[in-house]
Structures are given as structure tokens and as C-alpha cells.
Amino acid sequence: MPQRNLTERLYNLRRDRSSGYEKPYKPALLLSLIDLIERGDIIRNQILLTDDLISRYKDCIAIVGSADDVTKIAYPFWHLAGDGIWVLYDFSGQPLYRPAQEGIGSLSVKRIRESMHHASLDEQLFIALNRPIERNLLRDAIISRYFPKHRDKLRASRADFLQQSEDKADDGGALENDPARSAAFSKTIKCVYDFQCAACGIRLRYQDLNLVDACHLVPFSLSFNDHPSNGVALCKNHHWALDRHLIAPERVAGQLIWKSSKRLDPRTDDQHLLIELEGQPLLLPRDEDFYPADASIEWRMERLLG
């Protein structure tokens, strides 16, 4: 499987949002697994629910989790099989997890250990995670998508876990210019906004083509943030205008609206569409957790041409 498809799959893990935000469990478990692979603890594609994996997972949750999050590894370990990340095999060599099957009773580490012989990652993912460059790109892509605010703490924790000096090179041009990461972000934002421009509402799809672009609010080169709350879907015209700081989103009385630059001239016919956008509400995703973040909105408003 190409790295682009691997990254897209990692960017779209199904996660519990019943508490009003995306739970961190699955991506935290993947980061923990990657650290064990890098340290040399996992050399075969037969992964066990070991004490070392549990300990590393708890360390990650302590960094990225909220006060209400628990550190029980059994549930994300089990449900990653539903995302196609790996296959859980029983002692007869048959898949333990089936799509229509929610669990094996009350999930616990003990119960999984008693029922599972091993887990096997998607083969192409396992190969990628054993290649340093691809492993670093995939690790940083997971952090950019799910935990951009915790990047520095996760980096320091990883360095301590691996007993090596911090390496900040992972955040350089390789990640910024990684086409797989860029494509995964684009697909995620377009799906979140249902392929509709958040400014004018145009939605046009033809086969695998669509009219909208996925735009970072704070550029990735500055933020290394691919969380959907740092993105917005816009048509080509409004993407162009956003990039040139002629329009920007603003929060007013709790509502997200568009602001237009005062430099736009109402006497010029071709600028009317941007001027008329002033005060119009953003067309937002259904999931409030993906609404533009306040910090990203402020960054855009500070640069709106006045």
C-alpha cells in the first residue's frame, strides 16, 4: 500500500466523540507502538499486549489526555482492528475481531491476552515503520493530525524513552513537503466540510474530482498542525482570497463569521463578492470539535489587510 494511503488511514481513525471531543486513545497507542519498534522491542510482525507497550501507552496518555481520560489500553487495542490497522488472531490462527462484533465481553488486558495469540499490522504499514525515514514521517503525521499542541512534550518523552538526545530534524522540510501528509489533510478537511466551500457554499463533485480546496488557517510550515480545527474547505476563489489576507474568519458573540478587508474597493465590480461576504456566517462542519480553533482564527484576523 502506498504511503499516501497509509497516512490517509492514520488521519481518519474512528474515535469516540461522546464527551464532546476526539478521544486520544488510538493515536496514542500507535505512537507508543512506533516507539517500541524504533527501540527494537518489536522485530517481527507479531505484536503482543506486553507490559512495555502498556507502560509506554500510559506515558503518552499522561501527555495528550485530559483529566477525564482513562489509561485502559484494552479498548483502543481491540478497536484498531476495526480501522484495518492490524488483525488480531486467536490461538487457532483465525481473526479474533470481526466487523459486526463489538468486543469479547467486557474488554480487559487479561481477556485479550487469554483470547489473542498475536496482532499483525497491515504488512505495508509494518514495513514502513521499520524504515527510519518513513517511520519519522508517519509518526510526525500522527502528531500533526491529533496532537499538534503536545509536539514538544511528545518529542521529549520519546527521546527519554529511547535514551537519546532530542532530534528536532523530524519537524523540518521533509514533513512539510511530504505529499502523503498533505493529501491526507486535504481528504480529511474536504470530508469534514462535506465538500462544501465554507464561504460561498458551492459544492461540486464529479467522479473523484471536487471543486473545493483544503486550506490551513495557520500555515503548516509555521504550525505543523493538521488537526481539522486548523483547516477550512474553500473554493478556488475564496482560497485565493484567504491566502492574500483579503478575507478571514472571526468569532463575534460566539458566532463564526467572515470579515472582508477594508482595502477592497466597492466601486470595483470584481471585488463585490468578497465585500458582500462581510458578516456572513461560516458554513461549518457538523462536528463542533472540527470548528476553526480560536488560535487559528486570531492568526488570520491579525493578518487581515486593514
The 8 nearest C-alpha neighbors of each residue, nearest first, counted from 0:
[[1, 123, 2, 4, 5, 124, 3, 122],
 [2, 0, 3, 4, 5, 123, 179, 6],
 [3, 1, 5, 4, 6, 179, 0, 127],
 [4, 2, 179, 6, 1, 5, 7, 182],
 [5, 3, 7, 2, 6, 1, 8, 0],
 [4, 6, 2, 8, 3, 7, 9, 1],
 [5, 7, 9, 3, 8, 4, 183, 10],
 [8, 6, 183, 10, 4, 9, 5, 3],
 [7, 9, 5, 11, 6, 10, 4, 12],
 [8, 10, 6, 7, 11, 12, 5, 141],
 [11, 9, 7, 8, 12, 6, 183, 144],
 [10, 12, 8, 9, 13, 7, 187, 183],
 [13, 11, 9, 10, 14, 82, 8, 25],
 [14, 12, 11, 82, 15, 25, 81, 79],
 [13, 15, 21, 22, 12, 16, 25, 23],
 [14, 16, 22, 17, 21, 13, 18, 20],
 [17, 15, 21, 20, 19, 18, 14, 22],
 [16, 18, 19, 15, 20, 21, 22, 14],
 [19, 17, 16, 20, 15, 21, 22, 67],
 [20, 18, 16, 17, 288, 21, 287, 15],
 [21, 19, 16, 288, 18, 22, 17, 15],
 [20, 22, 16, 15, 14, 23, 19, 288],
 [21, 23, 15, 24, 14, 20, 16, 68],
 [24, 22, 27, 25, 26, 64, 21, 63],
 [23, 25, 27, 26, 22, 75, 28, 60],
 [24, 26, 28, 75, 27, 23, 29, 79],
 [25, 27, 29, 28, 24, 23, 30, 141],
 [28, 26, 30, 24, 25, 29, 59, 23],
 [27, 29, 31, 25, 26, 30, 56, 24],
 [28, 30, 26, 32, 31, 27, 33, 25],
 [31, 29, 33, 27, 32, 28, 26, 34],
 [32, 30, 28, 34, 56, 29, 33, 55],
 [31, 33, 29, 35, 34, 30, 28, 36],
 [34, 32, 36, 30, 35, 31, 37, 29],
 [33, 35, 37, 31, 32, 36, 38, 30],
 [36, 34, 38, 32, 40, 37, 33, 41],
 [35, 37, 41, 33, 39, 34, 38, 40],
 [36, 38, 34, 39, 35, 33, 129, 40],
 [39, 37, 35, 36, 40, 161, 34, 41],
 [38, 40, 36, 37, 41, 42, 35, 34],
 [39, 41, 35, 38, 36, 42, 37, 34],
 [42, 40, 36, 39, 43, 35, 46, 44],
 [41, 43, 39, 40, 44, 36, 45, 129],
 [44, 42, 45, 41, 46, 119, 125, 40],
 [43, 45, 119, 46, 120, 42, 125, 41],
 [44, 46, 119, 43, 117, 118, 47, 120],
 [45, 47, 118, 117, 44, 119, 48, 41],
 [48, 46, 117, 49, 118, 45, 116, 112],
 [47, 49, 52, 46, 50, 112, 53, 108],
 [50, 48, 52, 51, 47, 53, 46, 54],
 [49, 51, 53, 52, 54, 48, 55, 47],
 [52, 50, 54, 49, 53, 55, 35, 48],
 [53, 51, 55, 49, 54, 50, 56, 48],
 [52, 54, 50, 56, 51, 55, 57, 49],
 [53, 55, 51, 57, 56, 52, 50, 58],
 [56, 54, 58, 52, 57, 53, 31, 51],
 [55, 57, 53, 59, 31, 58, 54, 28],
 [58, 56, 60, 54, 55, 59, 70, 61],
 [57, 59, 55, 61, 56, 60, 54, 62],
 [60, 58, 56, 62, 61, 57, 27, 63],
 [61, 59, 64, 57, 63, 62, 58, 56],
 [60, 62, 58, 59, 64, 63, 57, 65],
 [63, 61, 59, 60, 64, 58, 152, 149],
 [62, 64, 60, 61, 59, 149, 146, 65],
 [65, 63, 60, 68, 61, 62, 23, 66],
 [64, 66, 68, 67, 63, 61, 60, 62],
 [65, 67, 68, 64, 69, 61, 63, 60],
 [66, 68, 65, 69, 64, 18, 70, 22],
 [69, 67, 65, 66, 64, 70, 22, 60],
 [68, 70, 71, 67, 64, 60, 66, 65],
 [69, 71, 57, 72, 60, 68, 56, 24],
 [72, 70, 73, 69, 74, 107, 75, 108],
 [71, 73, 74, 75, 76, 70, 53, 108],
 [74, 72, 76, 107, 108, 71, 75, 106],
 [73, 75, 77, 76, 72, 78, 106, 71],
 [76, 74, 78, 25, 77, 79, 72, 73],
 [77, 75, 73, 74, 79, 78, 72, 28],
 [78, 76, 74, 75, 79, 80, 73, 102],
 [77, 79, 80, 75, 81, 76, 74, 82],
 [80, 78, 82, 81, 77, 76, 84, 75],
 [81, 79, 78, 85, 83, 82, 86, 84],
 [80, 82, 78, 79, 83, 98, 96, 84],
 [83, 81, 79, 80, 84, 12, 13, 78],
 [82, 84, 80, 85, 81, 79, 86, 121],
 [85, 83, 82, 80, 79, 121, 120, 86],
 [86, 84, 120, 80, 119, 121, 83, 118],
 [85, 87, 119, 118, 80, 88, 94, 120],
 [86, 88, 118, 95, 94, 117, 96, 85],
 [89, 87, 94, 95, 93, 92, 117, 116],
 [88, 90, 115, 116, 95, 92, 91, 93],
 [89, 91, 116, 92, 115, 88, 114, 93],
 [92, 90, 89, 93, 88, 116, 94, 115],
 [91, 93, 89, 88, 90, 94, 116, 95],
 [92, 94, 88, 89, 91, 95, 90, 87],
 [95, 93, 88, 87, 96, 89, 86, 92],
 [94, 96, 88, 87, 89, 93, 97, 115],
 [95, 97, 94, 87, 80, 100, 98, 86],
 [96, 98, 100, 99, 95, 94, 81, 101],
 [99, 97, 100, 81, 96, 101, 80, 82],
 [100, 98, 97, 101, 96, 102, 81, 95],
 [101, 99, 97, 98, 102, 96, 103, 95],
 [102, 100, 99, 103, 98, 97, 96, 78],
 [103, 101, 104, 100, 106, 105, 77, 96],
 [104, 102, 106, 105, 101, 110, 100, 111],
 [103, 105, 102, 106, 101, 110, 107, 100],
 [106, 104, 103, 107, 102, 110, 74, 73],
 [107, 105, 104, 73, 103, 110, 74, 102],
 [106, 108, 110, 73, 109, 111, 105, 74],
 [107, 109, 111, 73, 110, 112, 106, 72],
 [110, 108, 112, 107, 111, 113, 106, 114],
 [109, 111, 113, 107, 112, 108, 114, 106],
 [112, 110, 114, 108, 113, 109, 115, 107],
 [113, 111, 109, 115, 110, 114, 108, 48],
 [112, 114, 110, 111, 115, 109, 116, 108],
 [113, 115, 111, 112, 89, 110, 116, 90],
 [116, 114, 89, 112, 117, 111, 88, 113],
 [115, 117, 90, 89, 88, 114, 118, 112],
 [118, 116, 47, 46, 45, 115, 88, 87],
 [117, 119, 87, 46, 86, 45, 88, 85],
 [120, 118, 45, 85, 86, 44, 46, 121],
 [121, 119, 85, 122, 125, 84, 44, 86],
 [120, 122, 124, 85, 123, 84, 125, 119],
 [123, 121, 125, 124, 120, 126, 119, 44],
 [124, 122, 126, 125, 0, 121, 127, 1],
 [123, 125, 127, 121, 122, 126, 128, 120],
 [124, 126, 122, 128, 123, 127, 120, 121],
 [125, 127, 123, 129, 124, 128, 122, 130],
 [128, 126, 124, 130, 129, 125, 133, 134],
 [127, 129, 134, 125, 130, 126, 124, 133],
 [128, 130, 126, 127, 131, 125, 134, 36],
 [129, 131, 127, 128, 133, 132, 134, 126],
 [132, 130, 134, 133, 135, 129, 128, 37],
 [133, 131, 135, 134, 130, 136, 127, 128],
 [132, 134, 136, 135, 127, 130, 131, 137],
 [135, 133, 128, 131, 137, 132, 136, 130],
 [136, 134, 138, 132, 133, 137, 139, 131],
 [135, 137, 133, 139, 134, 138, 140, 174],
 [136, 138, 140, 134, 139, 135, 133, 141],
 [139, 137, 135, 141, 140, 136, 134, 142],
 [138, 140, 142, 136, 141, 137, 143, 135],
 [139, 141, 137, 143, 138, 142, 136, 144],
 [142, 140, 144, 138, 139, 143, 145, 137],
 [141, 143, 146, 139, 145, 140, 144, 147],
 [144, 142, 224, 147, 225, 140, 141, 223],
 [143, 145, 225, 226, 141, 142, 140, 146],
 [144, 146, 142, 226, 143, 141, 147, 26],
 [145, 147, 142, 149, 148, 143, 144, 150],
 [148, 146, 143, 224, 150, 149, 142, 145],
 [149, 147, 146, 150, 151, 224, 143, 63],
 [148, 150, 146, 152, 147, 151, 153, 63],
 [151, 149, 153, 147, 152, 148, 154, 146],
 [150, 152, 154, 153, 149, 155, 148, 156],
 [153, 151, 155, 154, 149, 150, 156, 62],
 [154, 152, 156, 150, 151, 155, 149, 157],
 [153, 155, 151, 157, 152, 156, 150, 158],
 [156, 154, 158, 152, 157, 153, 151, 159],
 [157, 155, 153, 159, 158, 154, 152, 160],
 [156, 158, 160, 154, 159, 155, 153, 161],
 [157, 159, 155, 161, 163, 165, 156, 160],
 [158, 160, 162, 156, 157, 161, 155, 163],
 [161, 159, 157, 162, 158, 156, 34, 163],
 [160, 162, 158, 159, 163, 157, 38, 34],
 [163, 161, 159, 160, 158, 164, 157, 165],
 [162, 164, 158, 161, 159, 165, 160, 166],
 [163, 165, 158, 166, 162, 159, 155, 161],
 [164, 166, 158, 155, 167, 163, 154, 157],
 [167, 165, 168, 164, 169, 158, 154, 163],
 [168, 166, 169, 170, 165, 171, 154, 151],
 [167, 169, 170, 171, 166, 172, 173, 165],
 [168, 170, 167, 171, 135, 166, 174, 139],
 [171, 169, 168, 167, 174, 172, 173, 139],
 [172, 170, 168, 173, 169, 174, 175, 167],
 [171, 173, 175, 174, 176, 170, 177, 220],
 [172, 174, 176, 171, 175, 177, 169, 170],
 [173, 175, 177, 176, 172, 136, 171, 170],
 [174, 176, 172, 173, 177, 220, 171, 219],
 [177, 175, 173, 174, 172, 178, 181, 180],
 [176, 178, 174, 179, 180, 175, 173, 181],
 [179, 177, 181, 180, 182, 176, 3, 175],
 [180, 178, 3, 182, 181, 177, 6, 183],
 [181, 179, 183, 182, 178, 177, 6, 140],
 [180, 182, 178, 184, 179, 183, 185, 177],
 [183, 181, 185, 179, 184, 180, 178, 186],
 [182, 184, 7, 180, 186, 185, 181, 6],
 [185, 183, 187, 181, 182, 186, 188, 225],
 [186, 184, 213, 182, 188, 183, 187, 189],
 [185, 187, 183, 189, 184, 188, 190, 182],
 [186, 188, 184, 190, 185, 189, 191, 183],
 [189, 187, 191, 185, 190, 186, 213, 227],
 [188, 190, 194, 192, 186, 191, 187, 193],
 [189, 191, 193, 187, 192, 188, 194, 186],
 [190, 192, 188, 193, 189, 284, 187, 289],
 [193, 191, 284, 189, 190, 194, 195, 188],
 [192, 194, 190, 195, 191, 189, 284, 202],
 [195, 193, 189, 192, 202, 190, 211, 196],
 [196, 194, 202, 193, 200, 201, 192, 197],
 [195, 197, 233, 200, 234, 232, 198, 201],
 [198, 196, 282, 281, 233, 200, 232, 195],
 [199, 197, 196, 200, 281, 282, 233, 237],
 [200, 198, 201, 196, 197, 234, 276, 237],
 [201, 199, 196, 195, 197, 198, 202, 282],
 [202, 200, 196, 199, 195, 203, 234, 210],
 [201, 203, 195, 194, 200, 196, 204, 210],
 [204, 202, 210, 209, 201, 205, 194, 195],
 [205, 203, 209, 208, 206, 210, 202, 207],
 [204, 206, 208, 207, 209, 203, 210, 202],
 [205, 207, 208, 204, 209, 203, 210, 194],
 [208, 206, 205, 209, 204, 210, 203, 186],
 [209, 207, 205, 206, 204, 210, 203, 211],
 [210, 208, 204, 203, 211, 205, 207, 194],
 [209, 211, 203, 234, 204, 202, 212, 208],
 [212, 210, 234, 233, 209, 232, 196, 194],
 [213, 211, 233, 232, 234, 214, 235, 210],
 [212, 214, 232, 185, 188, 231, 189, 233],
 [215, 213, 231, 230, 232, 212, 216, 238],
 [214, 216, 230, 218, 217, 229, 231, 219],
 [215, 217, 229, 230, 295, 218, 214, 299],
 [216, 218, 215, 295, 222, 219, 229, 298],
 [219, 217, 215, 220, 221, 216, 222, 223],
 [218, 220, 223, 222, 221, 224, 217, 215],
 [219, 221, 218, 222, 223, 175, 172, 217],
 [222, 220, 219, 218, 223, 217, 224, 175],
 [221, 223, 219, 224, 220, 218, 217, 147],
 [224, 222, 219, 143, 220, 221, 225, 147],
 [223, 225, 143, 222, 147, 226, 219, 144],
 [226, 224, 144, 143, 227, 184, 229, 223],
 [225, 227, 144, 228, 229, 224, 145, 143],
 [228, 226, 230, 229, 289, 188, 225, 187],
 [227, 229, 291, 289, 292, 290, 226, 230],
 [230, 228, 227, 216, 226, 215, 291, 295],
 [231, 229, 215, 227, 214, 216, 228, 188],
 [230, 232, 214, 213, 233, 188, 215, 197],
 [233, 231, 213, 196, 212, 197, 189, 214],
 [234, 232, 196, 211, 238, 212, 197, 237],
 [233, 235, 211, 196, 237, 236, 238, 212],
 [234, 236, 238, 237, 239, 233, 211, 212],
 [237, 235, 239, 238, 234, 240, 233, 241],
 [236, 238, 240, 239, 234, 235, 233, 241],
 [239, 237, 235, 241, 233, 240, 236, 234],
 [240, 238, 236, 237, 242, 241, 235, 243],
 [239, 241, 237, 245, 243, 238, 242, 246],
 [242, 240, 244, 238, 246, 243, 239, 245],
 [241, 243, 239, 244, 240, 238, 245, 246],
 [242, 244, 240, 241, 245, 239, 246, 303],
 [245, 243, 303, 241, 246, 242, 304, 302],
 [244, 246, 260, 240, 243, 241, 259, 304],
 [247, 245, 259, 241, 244, 258, 260, 240],
 [246, 248, 258, 299, 257, 300, 241, 303],
 [247, 249, 257, 256, 296, 258, 255, 300],
 [250, 248, 256, 255, 296, 257, 251, 247],
 [249, 251, 255, 254, 253, 256, 252, 248],
 [252, 250, 254, 253, 249, 255, 256, 278],
 [253, 251, 254, 250, 255, 249, 256, 280],
 [252, 254, 251, 250, 255, 256, 249, 293],
 [255, 253, 251, 250, 252, 256, 280, 249],
 [254, 256, 250, 249, 280, 281, 251, 248],
 [255, 257, 280, 279, 281, 278, 249, 248],
 [258, 256, 248, 278, 277, 279, 247, 249],
 [257, 259, 277, 247, 246, 248, 278, 249],
 [260, 258, 246, 277, 274, 245, 273, 261],
 [259, 261, 245, 304, 262, 305, 263, 246],
 [262, 260, 305, 263, 259, 304, 264, 245],
 [261, 263, 260, 305, 264, 304, 245, 259],
 [264, 262, 261, 260, 270, 265, 274, 259],
 [263, 265, 266, 267, 262, 270, 261, 271],
 [266, 264, 267, 271, 263, 270, 274, 268],
 [267, 265, 264, 268, 270, 271, 263, 269],
 [268, 266, 265, 264, 270, 269, 271, 263],
 [269, 267, 270, 271, 266, 265, 272, 264],
 [268, 270, 267, 271, 272, 273, 265, 266],
 [271, 269, 268, 272, 273, 267, 274, 263],
 [270, 272, 274, 273, 268, 269, 275, 265],
 [273, 271, 275, 270, 274, 276, 269, 268],
 [272, 274, 276, 271, 275, 270, 259, 246],
 [275, 273, 271, 276, 272, 259, 277, 270],
 [276, 274, 272, 277, 273, 271, 279, 259],
 [275, 277, 273, 274, 279, 257, 278, 272],
 [278, 276, 258, 259, 275, 257, 279, 274],
 [279, 277, 257, 256, 258, 276, 280, 275],
 [278, 280, 256, 276, 257, 277, 281, 198],
 [281, 279, 256, 255, 257, 282, 278, 254],
 [280, 282, 197, 256, 283, 255, 198, 257],
 [283, 281, 197, 280, 198, 200, 284, 196],
 [282, 284, 281, 197, 290, 285, 192, 287],
 [285, 283, 192, 286, 191, 289, 290, 287],
 [284, 286, 287, 283, 191, 192, 289, 290],
 [285, 287, 284, 288, 289, 290, 191, 283],
 [288, 286, 290, 289, 285, 284, 19, 283],
 [287, 289, 286, 290, 20, 19, 228, 21],
 [290, 288, 228, 287, 227, 286, 291, 284],
 [289, 291, 287, 228, 288, 292, 283, 284],
 [292, 290, 228, 229, 289, 293, 296, 295],
 [291, 293, 228, 295, 294, 290, 296, 229],
 [292, 294, 296, 295, 297, 291, 250, 298],
 [295, 293, 297, 296, 292, 298, 291, 217],
 [296, 294, 298, 292, 297, 293, 216, 217],
 [297, 295, 293, 299, 298, 294, 248, 249],
 [296, 298, 300, 294, 299, 295, 301, 293],
 [299, 297, 295, 301, 296, 300, 294, 217],
 [298, 300, 296, 302, 297, 301, 247, 303],
 [301, 299, 297, 303, 302, 298, 247, 296],
 [300, 302, 298, 299, 303, 297, 304, 296],
 [303, 301, 300, 299, 304, 244, 298, 247],
 [304, 302, 244, 300, 301, 260, 245, 305],
 [305, 303, 260, 244, 302, 245, 262, 261],
 [304, 261, 260, 262, 303, 302, 245, 259]]
